[in-house]
Amino acid sequence: MNDQDIKDYFIFDDADLDANRNGKLSEKQQKKLKQQDKNAKKFNIPAAIFFFAIASILPIIFFPMAISSWQQHDLGGVFGSSIGSLVWLLVWGGIGYFFLNSFFNDKHSISKITLKKVEGPVNYVSIKSETGDDVKFTLHVGKTKLDVVYDHLRSAMKEGDIYAIYFYKFKDSTGNHVLSAEWISKGEILAAASPTNG
């Protein structure tokens, strides 16, 4: 066990751990999560404007052509211009709407976070990676699957040792991100069998 290495890896301190023990986020953790949510959305409005602008180009170009075809009683021209513009508008406008909706969607805001605690033996399950990549693992504590972690955590948080892990997930059930961790007791090395997800 190496407490400081674990604190450095998951980026928490004693104040964060104390808050998490009481089922709360520390002030520092709240600021960090709010900033992460803000950063994730900062390009959404510019992207939405960009795709809405693209969506409007073809209809603007083809509208005079459709009017001209209508005046000449060329229904084929009217139909072709209208269908082409409509498809273009739906595709690019739909992409713009996706970015706009993502900006106003608050399902990953701090108000949607649920704090949880799990206590049990640590187990690492390796993830297949490309040759030359760092080895990555999923961290399992008891029957709960947590973050993807890198190999060097294993030297600080020994396999089989009992830990209490404080983590959060969003109300849409995504997440299981570690906030802090504390060593409880030394345990036995676990069998290679993967636990079920929690």
C-alpha positions as CSV (number, residue, x, y, z in Angstrom):
1,M,0.0,0.0,0.0
2,N,1.2,3.5,-0.9
3,D,-1.3,6.1,0.2
4,Q,0.5,9.1,-1.5
5,D,0.8,7.3,-4.8
6,I,-3.0,6.5,-4.7
7,K,-3.8,10.1,-3.8
8,D,-1.6,11.3,-6.7
9,Y,-3.2,8.8,-9.1
10,F,-6.8,9.6,-8.3
11,I,-6.0,13.3,-7.5
12,F,-7.5,13.6,-4.0
13,D,-6.4,14.7,-0.6
14,D,-7.4,14.1,3.0
15,A,-10.1,16.9,2.8
16,D,-11.6,15.2,-0.2
17,L,-11.6,11.8,1.5
18,D,-13.2,13.2,4.6
19,A,-16.0,14.8,2.6
20,N,-16.5,11.6,0.6
21,R,-16.8,9.5,3.8
22,N,-19.7,11.7,4.7
23,G,-21.4,11.2,1.4
24,K,-20.5,14.6,0.0
25,L,-18.2,16.1,-2.6
26,S,-15.5,18.4,-1.3
27,E,-15.5,22.0,-2.6
28,K,-12.5,21.2,-4.8
29,Q,-14.2,18.2,-6.3
30,Q,-17.4,20.2,-7.0
31,K,-15.4,22.9,-8.8
32,K,-13.5,20.2,-10.8
33,L,-16.7,18.4,-11.9
34,K,-18.4,21.7,-12.8
35,Q,-15.4,22.7,-14.9
36,Q,-15.3,19.3,-16.7
37,D,-19.0,19.7,-17.6
38,K,-18.3,23.2,-18.9
39,N,-15.3,22.1,-20.9
40,A,-17.3,19.2,-22.5
41,K,-19.9,21.7,-23.7
42,K,-17.7,24.7,-24.8
43,F,-17.7,23.8,-28.5
44,N,-21.4,22.8,-28.7
45,I,-22.9,26.3,-29.4
46,P,-20.3,27.2,-32.1
47,A,-20.7,23.7,-33.7
48,A,-24.5,24.1,-33.7
49,I,-24.3,27.5,-35.3
50,F,-21.8,26.2,-37.9
51,F,-24.1,23.2,-38.9
52,F,-27.2,25.3,-38.9
53,A,-25.4,27.7,-41.3
54,I,-24.5,24.9,-43.6
55,A,-28.1,23.6,-43.4
56,S,-29.4,26.9,-44.7
57,I,-27.0,27.3,-47.7
58,L,-28.6,24.9,-50.1
59,P,-32.3,26.0,-49.4
60,I,-31.3,29.6,-49.9
61,I,-29.6,28.7,-53.3
62,F,-32.4,26.5,-54.5
63,F,-35.4,28.6,-53.4
64,P,-35.1,31.1,-56.3
65,M,-34.7,28.1,-58.7
66,A,-37.9,26.5,-57.2
67,I,-39.8,29.8,-57.7
68,S,-38.6,30.1,-61.2
69,S,-39.6,26.5,-62.0
70,W,-43.0,27.1,-60.5
71,Q,-43.6,30.2,-62.6
72,Q,-42.6,28.2,-65.7
73,H,-45.0,25.4,-64.6
74,D,-42.0,23.0,-64.4
75,L,-43.2,20.8,-61.6
76,G,-40.2,18.4,-62.0
77,G,-37.9,21.3,-61.3
78,V,-39.9,22.4,-58.3
79,F,-40.0,18.9,-57.0
80,G,-36.2,18.3,-57.5
81,S,-35.2,21.6,-55.9
82,S,-37.5,21.1,-52.9
83,I,-36.5,17.5,-52.2
84,G,-32.8,18.2,-52.5
85,S,-33.1,21.2,-50.2
86,L,-35.2,19.3,-47.7
87,V,-32.8,16.4,-47.5
88,W,-29.9,18.8,-47.1
89,L,-31.7,20.7,-44.4
90,L,-32.6,17.6,-42.4
91,V,-29.1,16.1,-42.5
92,W,-27.1,19.2,-41.5
93,G,-29.8,20.7,-39.4
94,G,-30.1,17.4,-37.5
95,I,-26.4,17.5,-36.7
96,G,-26.7,21.1,-35.5
97,Y,-29.7,20.1,-33.4
98,F,-27.6,17.3,-31.8
99,F,-25.0,19.8,-30.6
100,L,-27.6,22.3,-29.4
101,N,-29.4,19.7,-27.5
102,S,-26.2,18.4,-25.9
103,F,-25.5,21.9,-24.7
104,F,-28.8,22.2,-22.8
105,N,-28.8,18.6,-21.7
106,D,-27.9,18.5,-18.0
107,K,-27.8,14.7,-17.5
108,H,-24.1,14.9,-16.7
109,S,-24.2,18.0,-14.5
110,I,-23.1,17.9,-10.9
111,S,-26.8,17.9,-9.8
112,K,-27.2,14.5,-11.4
113,I,-24.3,12.9,-9.6
114,T,-24.9,10.1,-7.0
115,L,-22.1,9.4,-4.6
116,K,-21.5,5.7,-3.7
117,K,-19.1,3.6,-1.6
118,V,-17.9,0.1,-2.2
119,E,-15.7,-1.9,0.1
120,G,-13.9,-5.1,-0.9
121,P,-10.9,-6.8,-2.4
122,V,-9.1,-5.1,-5.3
123,N,-9.0,-7.0,-8.6
124,Y,-7.5,-5.8,-11.9
125,V,-8.9,-7.1,-15.2
126,S,-6.6,-6.5,-18.2
127,I,-7.9,-4.9,-21.3
128,K,-6.6,-6.0,-24.7
129,S,-4.5,-3.3,-26.2
130,E,-2.4,-2.8,-29.3
131,T,1.2,-3.9,-29.3
132,G,3.4,-1.2,-27.8
133,D,0.6,0.5,-25.9
134,D,0.6,0.8,-22.1
135,V,-1.2,-2.0,-20.4
136,K,-4.6,-0.9,-19.1
137,F,-7.0,-2.6,-16.7
138,T,-10.4,-2.1,-15.3
139,L,-10.4,-1.7,-11.5
140,H,-12.9,-4.0,-9.7
141,V,-13.6,-3.7,-6.0
142,G,-15.8,-6.5,-4.7
143,K,-18.3,-6.9,-7.5
144,T,-18.2,-3.3,-8.7
145,K,-16.4,-2.3,-11.9
146,L,-14.8,1.1,-11.7
147,D,-12.4,3.2,-13.8
148,V,-10.0,2.0,-16.4
149,V,-6.6,2.3,-14.9
150,Y,-2.9,2.0,-16.0
151,D,-0.5,-0.6,-14.9
152,H,1.5,1.6,-12.4
153,L,-1.5,1.8,-10.1
154,R,-1.0,-1.8,-9.3
155,S,2.2,-1.2,-7.4
156,A,0.4,1.3,-5.1
157,M,-2.9,-0.5,-4.7
158,K,-2.1,-4.2,-4.3
159,E,-4.3,-6.9,-5.8
160,G,-6.4,-8.6,-3.1
161,D,-6.1,-5.9,-0.4
162,I,-9.3,-4.6,1.0
163,Y,-10.2,-1.0,0.1
164,A,-13.1,1.4,0.6
165,I,-13.6,3.2,-2.7
166,Y,-15.7,6.4,-2.9
167,F,-17.0,7.0,-6.5
168,Y,-19.7,8.8,-8.4
169,K,-22.0,7.9,-11.2
170,F,-24.6,9.9,-13.0
171,K,-28.4,9.2,-12.6
172,D,-28.4,7.8,-16.2
173,S,-26.2,5.0,-14.7
174,T,-23.0,6.0,-16.5
175,G,-19.9,6.6,-14.6
176,N,-18.4,4.7,-11.7
177,H,-15.5,7.3,-11.5
178,V,-13.2,7.0,-8.4
179,L,-13.1,10.1,-6.2
180,S,-11.0,8.7,-3.4
181,A,-9.9,5.5,-1.8
182,E,-8.7,4.2,1.6
183,W,-6.9,1.0,2.5
184,I,-8.8,-1.2,5.0
185,S,-6.7,-4.3,5.4
186,K,-4.3,-6.7,3.7
187,G,-6.0,-9.5,1.7
188,E,-5.2,-12.6,-0.3
189,I,-4.4,-12.5,-4.0
190,L,-7.6,-13.1,-6.0
191,A,-8.2,-15.8,-8.6
192,A,-8.0,-14.6,-12.2
193,A,-11.8,-14.9,-12.7
194,S,-13.4,-11.6,-13.5
195,P,-16.1,-10.3,-11.2
196,T,-19.5,-9.2,-12.4
197,N,-20.1,-5.6,-13.1
198,G,-21.8,-3.4,-10.6
